[in-house]
Amino acid sequence: MSLPHLDNDLIEEIFRRLDRIPPDAAPRWGKMDRAAMVRHLIWAVRYSMGRSPELPPLHNWLTRTLVKPVLLGGWIRMPRNVQLPSAYRRRGIVLQEPGDDETLRAILEDYVNLVQADEFIPRDHPLFGPMTVDDWDRMHVIHFDHHLRQFGV
């Protein structure tokens, strides 16, 4: 399955979709409201860039060798209602960072600029292990689409 790349055109498409979600919109699944989703997406991009505290790794053979390639290859959609692993909940870890739409746009533009300048150093994913630049690209595209579909856009 061919996925788009996270570039400036896709950033604009993301924000066209985000603009169609009212602040009080109810998600089709899950508990996050629109603002929490944006804070979560900010965290995800910052994390991939090494700009958020590193999470304890929870990856294993199954998640690295089966789940990761099947998800990033577009063979399955990201599952709905995935909960924060209990190992993180017990530690009070929340996968969100402060910010709003402007913060999200700025971090996405920074991410794309780093990738295009060949200066992005990929960080390991806490559930999927080692990630390449292309892996993070696909992960972000899939992850953003998942949460935008969560709000029906």
N, C-alpha and C positions, 0 to 999 in steps of 0.2 A: 504494500500500500504506500503510495506516494504522499508525503506530508509536506506542507509548505515550510519554509525556513523562517526563523524569527529574524525579520529584517524590518526596515523602516515602514515598508508597505503593510506588513502584518501588524505592526504596532498601531498604525492608523485604523486597520480593520478591528483590532481589539477594542480601541476606544470608541469606534462607531457602535460596536455591540454593547460596551459598557454604558454608553450614553442612553441606550434604550432601557436600562434597568432603573426604575425609580428607587429612591432611597429606602422606601418602605416596602419594597417588593418581597414577597414570600418565596423562598426557594422551592423548587419542585421536589427536592429531597435534601436531607441534612438539616442542620440547625443554624448555619451561618447566615447572617444578614448581608446585605450588599457591602457595607463598610468593613465587616469582618473578612469577607472574601478578598477585598482589595488589600487589606493588611496582610492576609495570608499569602497572596501573590507577591507582594513586596518582599516578604520574608523568603519565599522560594527563590526568587531571582538573586537577592542578596546572598542567600546561603550558597548558591552555586558559584558565586564570585568570591567566596571566602570572606564575606563581610558581615557574617552573623556567627555567633559562637558555634563551634563544631559540636554536633550531636554525637552521643555515644553510638557506635555502629551497631546495627541490628541485622545486617545482611548475613546471609548464609548461602550454602551451595544452591539451594532451590531458588532463592530470590535473585542471585547473581546469574545463574546459568539457564534458568527457565523463564521466570516471570519477567525479568528485565528485557531479554530479546523479544519475547512475545508482545509485551506492551509497547516497547519502543519501535518495534517493527510494524505496529499498527494492526496486528492480528486480533487484538482484543481492545475494548475500550477500558478506560480506567473505571474500576468498580465504584458504584455509588455507596454512600454511607460508610466509607472507610473511617474508622475511628483512630485517634491517636494511640499508638501502642501503649500498653499499660506501663511499660518500663519508663516511658517519658511522662505519662500522667502522674505517676508516683513521685517524680522529681519536680513536678510543677512546670514542666516545659510546655510552652505554648508556641505554636508555629505561626506567629504573627509578629509584625513589627509596626510601630506607629507610622501613620501616613495616610494619604488620600490619593485621589486620582493623579494629581500633579506629581506626587512622590513616585507613584508607580510609573508614570511616563518617564520621569527623569532616570530612574534606575534601569528601565528597559532600554532607553537610548544609550546609557552608559555601557550596558551589557553588549548591545549590538556594536557600538564603537570599538570596544575591546576585542570582540570576535573578529570584526573586519580588519583591525590593525594587527591581528595575530598575536595579541597580548593577553588573551583570556587564558588563565590557568585553571583547568577544571578541577573542582574539588570532588572527592568521593561522595556518593549519595549514601545516606544512612541506611537505606534498605536494599540498594542495588549495588553497592560497592563502587569500584573504580569506574569513572565516567570519562569519556572523551568529550571534546568540544561538540562533536556531532550528536553524541548521546544527550548532552544537556540541551542542545537545540531542540531535538525531538521531544525530550521530556517537557520542556517549557511549552512547546506548541500543544502537546497533548493535555497538559495540566491546565493551561489557560482555557482551552476549548471545553474541557470537562466542567470547569466552574462557570463558564459563561452559559453552557447548556443547562447547568443547574438552575439558572435563572431564566431559562427559556429564550435565550438569544444566541 
